[in-house]
Amino acid sequence: MRSVLVAAAVAVLGVTAVLAQGDPIAARKELMKSVGAATRTGNQMAKGEIPFDAAKAKEIMRVYANAADKMHTYFPENSKTGGDTTASPKIWESQAEFRKRFDDWAEDIKKASAQTDDIESFKTAFGNVTKACGGCHETFRIKRN
């Protein structure tokens, strides 16, 4: 659990530092790295590769909630290009839909956060929350070859 907490804290500090420098592309990449790390841990628990830990499960949901809350602000008009971004132009063409995805994800995370006390409920909640990731990436991220 300590490693997940440390990784999340480092990610938040990194994002804060990057934002202070005015680089929203780097900030959103750092935030998504923290989501990726949390997802890896969640997948490992769900698959039984590491023991289920309710505190880790709650931390995963906190990392997701943080991302859902902040991600809206990391796509200003001046961040459409540069910084090796994979953000699709659809983000700026469909801002309402893009923002709604994060709002809906935040609601799903809130519900899932109450289902992290045992492995079976965690597997279901985690699966529901991570389904949103693929749908958003499919629509709003440019695929690299």
VOPAGU-2260 file (C-alpha; in pm, 1 decimal, decimal comma):
REM VOPAGU-2260
SITE   aa  ch    i         X         Y         Z
SITE  MET   A    0       0,0       0,0       0,0
SITE  ARG   A    1     281,1     235,4      83,2
SITE  SER   A    2     416,4     218,4    -272,1
SITE  VAL   A    3      77,6     312,1    -421,8
SITE  LEU   A    4      47,0     603,0    -179,1
SITE  VAL   A    5     399,5     721,6    -250,5
SITE  ALA   A    6     345,5     692,5    -625,9
SITE  ALA   A    7      21,5     890,0    -602,4
SITE  ALA   A    8     186,7    1158,9    -390,5
SITE  VAL   A    9     478,9    1185,7    -631,8
SITE  ALA   A   10     238,4    1210,1    -925,1
SITE  VAL   A   11      39,0    1486,6    -757,5
SITE  LEU   A   12     357,9    1677,9    -676,6
SITE  GLY   A   13     482,0    1628,4   -1030,4
SITE  VAL   A   14     155,1    1751,8   -1175,6
SITE  THR   A   15     157,1    2054,3    -947,5
SITE  ALA   A   16     512,7    2140,9   -1049,1
SITE  VAL   A   17     435,5    2099,7   -1417,8
SITE  LEU   A   18     123,2    2313,9   -1391,7
SITE  ALA   A   19     325,3    2579,7   -1215,5
SITE  GLN   A   20     539,6    2585,0   -1527,7
SITE  GLY   A   21     229,4    2620,2   -1744,3
SITE  ASP   A   22     245,3    2294,1   -1938,7
SITE  PRO   A   23    -100,6    2133,2   -1943,7
SITE  ILE   A   24       8,8    1858,3   -2184,4
SITE  ALA   A   25     279,4    1740,2   -1946,1
SITE  ALA   A   26      38,8    1779,5   -1653,5
SITE  ARG   A   27    -225,1    1557,2   -1808,0
SITE  LYS   A   28      37,3    1299,4   -1905,2
SITE  GLU   A   29     161,6    1286,2   -1544,6
SITE  LEU   A   30    -192,3    1255,2   -1414,0
SITE  MET   A   31    -267,1     972,7   -1655,9
SITE  LYS   A   32      54,2     796,4   -1548,8
SITE  SER   A   33     -83,4     789,6   -1194,5
SITE  VAL   A   34    -409,1     644,7   -1329,5
SITE  GLY   A   35    -210,5     383,2   -1520,9
SITE  ALA   A   36     -14,9     284,1   -1210,5
SITE  ALA   A   37    -334,9     255,8   -1007,3
SITE  THR   A   38    -494,8      48,8   -1282,9
SITE  ARG   A   39    -199,8    -190,5   -1291,4
SITE  THR   A   40    -232,4    -245,5    -917,3
SITE  GLY   A   41    -609,2    -292,2    -948,4
SITE  ASN   A   42    -564,6    -543,2   -1229,8
SITE  GLN   A   43    -309,4    -736,8   -1026,0
SITE  MET   A   44    -547,4    -755,8    -729,8
SITE  ALA   A   45    -845,7    -846,9    -948,4
SITE  LYS   A   46    -646,4   -1127,7   -1114,6
SITE  GLY   A   47    -511,1   -1256,7    -782,6
SITE  GLU   A   48    -152,6   -1175,3    -879,3
SITE  ILE   A   49    -116,7    -976,9    -556,6
SITE  PRO   A   50    -327,2   -1011,2    -241,9
SITE  PHE   A   51    -640,6    -802,0    -214,9
SITE  ASP   A   52    -589,7    -502,6      11,3
SITE  ALA   A   53    -892,2    -285,1      92,6
SITE  ALA   A   54    -671,0      16,9     164,7
SITE  LYS   A   55    -503,6     -18,1    -177,0
SITE  ALA   A   56    -844,1     -56,9    -339,6
SITE  LYS   A   57    -962,3     267,9    -178,6
SITE  GLU   A   58    -642,0     443,1    -285,2
SITE  ILE   A   59    -697,1     331,3    -645,3
SITE  MET   A   60   -1040,8     491,8    -637,3
SITE  ARG   A   61    -892,6     810,7    -485,5
SITE  VAL   A   62    -637,9     831,5    -768,9
SITE  TYR   A   63    -919,1     790,2   -1021,4
SITE  ALA   A   64   -1137,3    1050,3    -846,0
SITE  ASN   A   65    -848,1    1296,3    -846,9
SITE  ALA   A   66    -801,4    1245,1   -1221,4
SITE  ALA   A   67   -1172,1    1279,2   -1295,5
SITE  ASP   A   68   -1181,3    1600,4   -1095,0
SITE  LYS   A   69    -873,3    1765,0   -1248,2
SITE  MET   A   70    -867,4    1640,1   -1604,0
SITE  HIS   A   71   -1115,8    1904,1   -1725,9
SITE  THR   A   72    -860,3    2175,7   -1662,7
SITE  TYR   A   73    -576,8    2007,9   -1850,6
SITE  PHE   A   74    -717,2    2060,6   -2200,8
SITE  PRO   A   75    -713,4    2436,7   -2260,8
SITE  GLU   A   76    -727,0    2570,2   -2617,4
SITE  ASN   A   77    -351,1    2626,4   -2623,8
SITE  SER   A   78    -279,1    2255,8   -2565,5
SITE  LYS   A   79    -419,0    2110,4   -2886,6
SITE  THR   A   80     -73,5    2040,8   -3025,0
SITE  GLY   A   81     282,9    2006,7   -2906,3
SITE  GLY   A   82     436,8    1812,6   -2624,3
SITE  ASP   A   83     396,7    1488,8   -2818,3
SITE  THR   A   84      26,6    1491,4   -2731,3
SITE  THR   A   85    -210,9    1216,1   -2835,9
SITE  ALA   A   86    -517,3    1427,5   -2760,5
SITE  SER   A   87    -764,0    1410,6   -3046,7
SITE  PRO   A   88    -907,0    1729,9   -3199,9
SITE  LYS   A   89   -1246,0    1577,3   -3107,8
SITE  ILE   A   90   -1182,9    1697,4   -2751,2
SITE  TRP   A   91   -1214,1    2059,0   -2859,1
SITE  GLU   A   92   -1484,5    1988,4   -3116,6
SITE  SER   A   93   -1701,4    1808,6   -2859,6
SITE  GLN   A   94   -1614,6    1976,2   -2529,1
SITE  ALA   A   95   -1953,6    1904,9   -2372,4
SITE  GLU   A   96   -1931,6    1532,3   -2448,2
SITE  PHE   A   97   -1568,5    1518,6   -2334,7
SITE  ARG   A   98   -1645,5    1688,8   -2003,4
SITE  LYS   A   99   -1954,4    1472,1   -1951,2
SITE  ARG   A  100   -1738,8    1160,7   -1979,2
SITE  PHE   A  101   -1528,0    1277,5   -1683,5
SITE  ASP   A  102   -1837,3    1381,1   -1487,2
SITE  ASP   A  103   -1995,5    1040,4   -1548,7
SITE  TRP   A  104   -1669,3     867,5   -1458,8
SITE  ALA   A  105   -1654,8    1065,2   -1133,6
SITE  GLU   A  106   -2005,2     940,7   -1045,7
SITE  ASP   A  107   -1908,1     581,1   -1125,3
SITE  ILE   A  108   -1597,7     618,2    -908,4
SITE  LYS   A  109   -1805,3     751,7    -619,5
SITE  LYS   A  110   -2032,0     445,8    -636,4
SITE  ALA   A  111   -1737,9     207,7    -677,9
SITE  SER   A  112   -1554,1     357,7    -381,2
SITE  ALA   A  113   -1818,1     211,1    -152,3
SITE  GLN   A  114   -1748,4    -135,6    -297,4
SITE  THR   A  115   -1385,7    -188,4    -204,8
SITE  ASP   A  116   -1409,6    -392,2     114,9
SITE  ASP   A  117   -1376,6    -738,8     -36,8
SITE  ILE   A  118   -1227,4    -885,6    -351,1
SITE  GLU   A  119   -1552,8    -982,6    -520,8
SITE  SER   A  120   -1717,0    -641,8    -487,3
SITE  PHE   A  121   -1387,5    -476,3    -581,1
SITE  LYS   A  122   -1359,7    -681,7    -901,6
SITE  THR   A  123   -1706,7    -571,5   -1008,8
SITE  ALA   A  124   -1657,7    -207,2    -911,9
SITE  PHE   A  125   -1309,3    -190,3   -1064,8
SITE  GLY   A  126   -1434,1    -345,2   -1388,7
SITE  ASN   A  127   -1717,8     -94,6   -1412,0
SITE  VAL   A  128   -1491,1     203,1   -1349,4
SITE  THR   A  129   -1221,3      98,0   -1594,2
SITE  LYS   A  130   -1470,3      37,6   -1878,3
SITE  ALA   A  131   -1493,9     415,0   -1916,1
SITE  CYS   A  132   -1121,7     440,3   -1988,2
SITE  GLY   A  133   -1133,8     248,9   -2313,0
SITE  GLY   A  134   -1439,8     430,6   -2441,8
SITE  CYS   A  135   -1286,9     770,7   -2378,2
SITE  HIS   A  136    -951,2     674,6   -2524,3
SITE  GLU   A  137   -1118,6     528,0   -2831,8
SITE  THR   A  138   -1300,3     852,6   -2903,4
SITE  PHE   A  139   -1069,7    1121,8   -2771,6
SITE  ARG   A  140    -713,9     991,7   -2815,4
SITE  ILE   A  141    -509,0     961,0   -3132,6
SITE  LYS   A  142    -374,2     610,8   -3177,8
SITE  ARG   A  143      -6,8     575,2   -3244,1
SITE  ASN   A  144     127,5     311,8   -3478,1
